[in-house]
Amino acid sequence: MRKVAFYTLGCKLNYSETSTISRMLEKKGYKKVDFTDTPDIFIINTCSVTENADKKCHKIVREARGISPEAYIAIVGCYAQLKPAEIAEIPGVDAVLGAAEKFRLVELLDGFVRKPHTQVFASPIETANRFNTAYSLYDRTRTFLKVQDGCDYACTFCTIPLARGNSRSDSISKVVKTAEELARTEVREIVLTGVNTGDFGMRDGKREERFIDLIKALDEVNGIDRFRISSIEPNLLTDEIISFVTTSKRFVPHFHIPLQSGSNKILRLMKRRYLRELYAARVDVIKSMMPHCCIGVDIIVGFPGESDEDFLETYQFLNELDIAYLHVFTYSERENTPAALMEGTVSKKKRAERSKMLHNLSDKKRRKFYHENLGKVYTVLFENDIENGLMHGFTENYIRVAAKFDPMLVNELKSVKLLEMNENGLISIDEPSLEIVTH
């Protein structure tokens, strides 16, 4: 039985696809092992959102070749679609598979036999028009279920349409069927994921179904305790969706909503499909219906043309928003994007300074959100995630909780009363900062 190991860079969508490819190989008789367990085959699923992700791919190939000098190394994912020839030149790479080919790697690589030259299977992105169902499994108590892929937007900083193609989706009936199958496993929570999740329903360039109808159908699936929406664009997050989550049986009060900039000038340069006023209105509607709802924000610092005044406008906008945390991305020039040719380049030093300021703001926001929820009772889904003898879990509104490791708590939902935070900003049973109320 040949051993295969996987390494995933990038988003939760990549993790769901890696997990699905792993199960495909296991069904063919391959044995999944850890990266360091001298595998016969390495599958590296790449990202190319930032320059750092590209560099990581090179490093991981070197590490893999050092662990198993004679192993077969295949590269898939966004970087593989964008720069197949460049990857083929990396010493030690045996195969490169693009967006349309990655789910066919068993068929295309024919037993993973090393050849004298790197094999490249990367069709033009227009051929990536099929939706491949994917979900993660057995890695955590939460499963990331892919419901949408690709993007029809043309944000000037983004390579995703070039790497994943046009927006396309599974059907509601198929997503529900997959969720019902997952309900027969140990999975307690499903996170819906995609490139542009709220654009669910596109097939062959036409809108066939709506995201609101998908979540209404999933809310009726028995056996899954929680559904979580991973990320949704503010222009696609309608009052109808917010109102439904407010009264839902299974969808939790947590939205992750990309903003990217709090300056309308920069939003226009990015070609985002909204202005800051719409974003603020979305937050206001959510908080008016669900004051305890957790709202996370994606933000980019150092975009071309972002002056000190533009950044301070973003900082002040975020500081005044009733949000819980930020995911901060430092702008990185990407080939074949309009932003890479724009004037007004921001120095690396300023990008780093602005990133640090927003990371500090995120910490402040998270602590404030946690503090506002003290004294309230929530359910915590504990994961097999152990650090320094402590296990962790999340409330429905995404408050991270720590407890002394107890194998009986793994994958269990516990109702708890939040009493106080520890010095790291965690709510911890161990301190005793949490009181178990009921099972």
C-alpha positions in Angstrom: 0.0 0.0 0.0 1.6 3.2 -1.2 1.6 6.1 1.3 0.4 9.6 0.3 0.7 12.9 2.3 -1.0 16.2 1.7 -0.2 19.8 2.4 -2.7 22.6 1.9 -2.0 26.3 1.6 -4.7 29.0 1.6 -8.4 29.1 2.2 -10.9 26.7 3.7 -12.1 26.0 0.2 -8.7 24.5 -0.5 -8.9 22.4 2.6 -12.3 21.0 1.6 -10.8 20.1 -1.8 -7.7 18.5 -0.4 -9.8 16.3 1.9 -12.0 15.2 -1.1 -8.9 14.3 -3.2 -7.5 12.4 -0.2 -10.7 10.3 0.0 -10.5 9.6 -3.7 -7.0 8.2 -3.3 -7.9 6.2 -0.2 -10.7 4.5 -2.2 -8.0 3.5 -4.8 -6.0 1.8 -2.1 -3.5 4.5 -1.1 -2.8 5.1 2.6 -3.0 8.7 3.9 0.0 9.5 6.2 1.5 12.5 7.9 3.8 14.7 5.8 6.9 13.5 7.8 6.1 9.8 7.6 8.3 9.2 4.5 5.4 9.2 2.0 5.7 7.7 -1.5 3.6 10.6 -2.9 3.1 14.2 -1.9 0.1 16.2 -3.0 0.6 20.0 -2.4 -2.6 22.1 -2.8 -1.5 25.7 -3.4 -2.8 29.3 -3.0 -1.7 32.3 -4.9 -3.5 35.2 -3.2 -0.2 36.6 -2.0 3.5 36.4 -3.0 4.2 34.7 0.4 1.9 31.8 -0.7 4.0 31.3 -3.8 7.2 31.2 -1.7 5.7 28.7 0.7 5.1 26.3 -2.2 8.8 26.3 -3.1 9.7 25.8 0.5 7.3 22.9 1.0 8.6 21.1 -2.2 12.2 21.3 -0.7 11.0 20.0 2.6 9.1 17.1 0.9 12.1 16.1 -1.2 14.3 16.1 1.9 11.9 13.8 3.7 11.4 11.4 0.8 14.0 11.9 -1.9 12.4 9.4 -4.3 8.8 10.4 -3.6 6.4 11.6 -6.4 5.4 15.3 -5.9 2.3 16.7 -7.5 1.2 20.4 -7.3 -2.4 21.4 -7.6 -4.4 24.5 -6.8 -4.5 28.2 -7.7 -0.8 28.7 -8.1 -0.7 25.6 -10.3 -3.3 27.1 -12.6 -1.7 30.6 -12.8 1.9 29.6 -13.3 2.2 25.9 -14.3 5.4 26.5 -16.3 7.1 28.3 -13.4 6.2 25.4 -11.0 7.4 22.8 -13.5 10.9 24.5 -13.2 11.0 23.9 -9.4 13.5 21.1 -8.7 11.8 18.0 -7.5 8.3 18.6 -8.9 6.9 15.7 -10.9 3.5 17.0 -12.0 1.4 20.2 -12.1 -2.4 20.0 -12.4 -4.6 23.0 -13.1 -8.1 23.9 -12.0 -9.8 21.6 -14.5 -7.5 18.7 -13.9 -6.9 18.5 -10.1 -9.9 16.2 -9.4 -8.6 13.8 -12.2 -5.1 13.4 -10.8 -5.6 9.6 -10.3 -6.5 9.2 -13.9 -4.0 11.6 -15.3 -0.9 10.6 -13.3 -1.4 6.9 -13.9 0.1 5.3 -10.8 2.3 8.2 -9.8 5.4 6.9 -11.7 8.2 9.5 -11.9 9.1 10.5 -15.4 12.3 12.2 -16.8 10.5 15.5 -17.2 7.7 17.2 -15.2 4.2 16.5 -16.5 2.0 19.5 -16.8 -1.8 19.3 -17.1 -3.2 22.8 -17.1 -5.9 23.8 -19.5 -7.0 27.4 -20.1 -9.2 28.6 -17.2 -12.2 28.7 -19.5 -12.3 24.9 -19.4 -12.8 24.9 -15.6 -16.6 25.1 -15.9 -17.6 22.0 -14.0 -18.6 22.1 -10.3 -16.8 19.4 -8.2 -18.4 18.7 -4.8 -15.9 18.8 -2.0 -15.9 18.8 1.8 -13.4 18.2 4.6 -14.0 15.3 6.9 -12.4 13.7 10.1 -10.0 16.6 10.5 -12.2 18.5 13.0 -15.7 18.4 14.4 -16.6 21.1 11.8 -16.8 20.2 8.2 -16.2 22.8 5.4 -18.7 22.1 2.6 -18.0 23.6 -0.8 -21.2 24.9 -2.3 -19.8 27.4 -4.9 -16.6 27.9 -6.9 -15.1 30.6 -9.2 -16.0 34.3 -9.4 -17.6 36.6 -11.9 -16.4 39.8 -10.1 -13.4 41.8 -11.4 -11.7 43.2 -8.3 -8.5 44.8 -9.5 -6.3 43.1 -6.9 -7.6 39.5 -7.3 -6.3 36.6 -9.3 -9.1 34.2 -8.2 -11.1 34.5 -11.5 -7.9 33.6 -13.4 -7.2 30.7 -11.1 -10.7 29.2 -10.6 -12.8 30.5 -13.5 -16.4 31.7 -13.6 -18.9 31.5 -10.8 -20.6 28.1 -10.7 -22.5 26.1 -8.0 -23.8 22.8 -6.9 -27.6 22.4 -6.9 -29.7 22.8 -3.7 -30.8 19.2 -3.9 -27.2 17.9 -4.2 -26.0 20.1 -1.3 -28.8 18.9 0.9 -28.1 15.3 0.0 -24.4 15.8 0.9 -25.4 17.5 4.2 -27.7 14.5 5.0 -24.8 12.1 4.3 -22.6 14.2 6.6 -25.3 14.1 9.3 -24.8 10.3 9.4 -21.2 10.8 10.4 -19.9 12.4 13.6 -20.0 15.9 12.1 -21.9 18.4 14.3 -21.3 21.7 12.4 -21.1 22.4 8.7 -19.4 25.6 7.4 -20.6 26.6 3.9 -17.7 27.8 1.8 -16.9 29.0 -1.7 -15.0 31.7 -3.6 -18.1 33.9 -3.6 -20.5 31.9 -1.4 -23.4 34.4 -1.6 -23.4 34.1 -5.5 -24.6 30.5 -5.1 -27.0 29.4 -7.9 -25.0 30.1 -11.0 -24.8 27.3 -13.6 -23.6 27.8 -17.2 -23.6 31.5 -16.8 -27.3 31.7 -15.6 -28.8 32.0 -12.2 -30.8 28.9 -11.5 -31.2 29.1 -7.7 -30.7 31.5 -4.8 -28.5 31.4 -1.7 -31.5 32.2 0.6 -33.3 29.1 -0.7 -30.2 27.0 -0.1 -29.9 28.0 3.6 -33.7 27.5 4.1 -33.4 24.0 2.7 -30.3 23.2 4.8 -32.1 24.4 8.0 -34.4 21.4 7.7 -31.6 18.8 7.6 -31.8 16.8 10.8 -28.6 15.5 12.5 -26.5 18.7 12.0 -26.6 21.0 15.0 -25.0 24.0 13.4 -24.6 25.6 10.0 -22.2 28.5 9.6 -21.7 30.8 6.6 -18.0 31.2 6.0 -17.9 34.5 4.1 -20.4 36.5 2.2 -20.0 39.8 0.2 -21.9 42.8 1.7 -23.8 43.4 -1.5 -25.1 39.8 -1.5 -26.0 39.8 2.2 -29.6 40.7 2.0 -32.1 41.7 4.7 -33.9 38.4 3.9 -30.8 36.4 4.7 -30.1 38.3 7.9 -33.7 37.9 9.0 -33.7 34.2 8.3 -30.6 33.6 10.3 -32.2 35.5 13.2 -35.0 32.9 13.5 -33.1 29.9 12.1 -33.0 26.5 13.9 -29.5 25.7 12.9 -27.7 28.7 11.3 -25.6 30.5 13.9 -25.3 34.2 14.5 -21.9 34.7 12.8 -21.2 36.6 9.6 -17.8 37.1 8.0 -18.2 40.0 5.6 -15.3 41.2 3.4 -14.8 45.0 3.4 -11.2 45.5 2.0 -11.2 49.2 2.6 -13.1 51.8 4.6 -12.3 54.5 2.0 -14.8 54.9 -0.9 -11.9 56.2 -3.1 -10.0 52.9 -2.5 -13.1 50.8 -2.9 -13.7 52.3 -6.3 -10.1 51.7 -7.3 -10.5 48.1 -6.2 -13.8 47.9 -8.3 -15.7 46.5 -5.3 -19.5 46.4 -5.8 -20.4 48.6 -2.8 -19.4 51.6 -0.9 -18.7 51.9 2.8 -22.3 53.3 3.5 -23.8 50.0 2.4 -21.4 48.0 4.5 -22.2 50.1 7.6 -25.9 49.6 6.9 -25.5 45.8 6.7 -23.7 45.8 10.1 -26.5 48.0 11.6 -29.2 45.6 10.4 -27.4 42.6 11.8 -26.9 44.1 15.2 -30.4 45.5 15.4 -31.8 41.9 14.9 -29.0 40.0 16.7 -27.0 42.1 19.2 -25.0 39.1 20.1 -24.0 38.3 16.5 -20.3 38.0 15.7 -19.2 39.9 12.7 -15.7 39.4 11.1 -14.1 41.6 8.5 -11.5 41.1 5.7 -9.4 44.2 5.1 -6.5 45.0 2.8 -3.8 47.5 3.7 -1.3 49.2 1.3 -3.4 49.1 -1.9 -1.9 51.3 -4.6 -3.0 54.9 -4.1 -3.9 54.4 -0.4 -2.6 57.6 1.2 -2.1 58.2 5.0 -5.5 59.9 5.0 -7.2 57.0 3.2 -5.8 54.6 5.7 -6.8 56.7 8.7 -10.3 56.9 7.2 -10.4 53.1 7.0 -9.1 52.8 10.6 -11.7 55.2 12.0 -14.5 53.5 10.0 -13.5 50.2 11.5 -13.0 51.6 15.0 -16.6 52.9 15.0 -18.2 49.7 13.5 -19.8 47.2 15.8 -17.6 44.3 14.7 -15.8 41.5 16.5 -12.5 40.9 14.7 -10.5 41.6 11.5 -8.6 39.4 9.0 -5.9 41.8 7.9 -4.2 41.2 4.5 -1.1 43.2 3.4 -1.5 44.1 -0.3 0.7 42.0 -2.6 1.2 42.7 -6.2 -0.1 39.9 -8.4 0.8 39.5 -12.1 -2.0 40.1 -14.7 -4.1 42.2 -12.3 -5.0 45.9 -13.0 -3.8 46.9 -9.5 -0.2 45.7 -10.2 0.0 48.5 -12.9 -1.6 51.3 -10.8 0.4 54.3 -9.6 0.8 55.3 -6.0 2.7 52.2 -4.7 2.8 52.1 -0.9 6.1 51.2 0.6 6.6 47.8 2.3 7.4 49.6 5.5 4.1 51.6 5.5 2.2 48.4 4.6 3.7 46.7 7.6 3.0 49.6 9.9 -0.7 49.8 8.8 -1.1 46.0 9.1 0.2 46.2 12.7 -2.2 49.0 13.6 -5.2 47.0 12.3 -4.0 43.8 14.0 -4.0 45.8 17.3 -7.4 47.1 16.5 -8.6 43.6 15.9 -7.4 42.5 19.3 -9.2 45.4 20.9 -12.4 44.6 19.0 -12.3 40.9 19.9 -11.8 41.6 23.6 -14.7 44.2 23.6 -17.0 41.6 21.9 -16.0 38.9 24.4 -16.5 41.3 27.3 -20.0 42.2 26.0 -21.0 38.5 26.2 -19.9 37.9 29.7 -22.6 36.5 31.9 -24.5 35.0 29.0 -25.2 31.3 28.3 -24.1 29.8 25.0 -23.3 26.3 23.7 -19.7 25.4 23.0 -18.8 22.7 20.4 -15.4 21.3 21.7 -12.9 20.3 19.1 -9.9 17.9 19.3 -7.6 21.0 19.3 -5.1 20.8 22.1 -2.6 23.4 23.1 -0.6 23.2 26.4 -3.0 20.7 27.9 -6.1 22.8 27.0 -8.8 21.9 24.4 -10.8 24.5 22.6 -14.2 25.1 21.1 -16.4 27.8 19.8 -19.8 29.2 20.9 -22.4 29.6 18.3 -21.4 33.3 18.0 -17.7 32.4 17.5 -16.3 33.0 21.0 -13.3 30.8 21.5 -13.3 28.8 24.8 -10.5 26.9 26.4 -11.0 24.0 28.8 -8.7 21.4 30.5 -8.5 18.5 28.0 -11.1 15.9 28.5 -11.6 13.3 25.8 -15.3 13.0 26.8 -15.8 16.7 25.7 -14.5 16.2 22.1 -17.3 16.8 19.6 -19.8 17.5 22.3 -22.0 20.6 22.7 -22.0 22.0 26.2 -24.2 24.9 27.5 -21.9 27.2 29.4 -22.2 30.5 31.2 -19.4 32.9 30.3 -18.0 34.5 33.4 -14.6 36.1 32.7 -11.7 36.4 30.3 -8.1 35.3 31.0 -5.0 37.3 30.1 -5.0 35.9 26.6 -8.5 37.0 25.9 -9.8 33.5 26.0 -12.8 32.4 28.0 -11.4 29.5 30.0 -13.1 26.8 32.1 -9.7 26.0 33.6 -9.4 29.3 35.6 -12.4 28.9 36.6 -13.7 31.4 34.0 -16.5 29.2 32.8 -19.3 27.4 34.5 -20.9 24.4 32.9 -24.6 24.9 33.2 -26.1 21.9 31.4 -25.2 19.2 28.9 
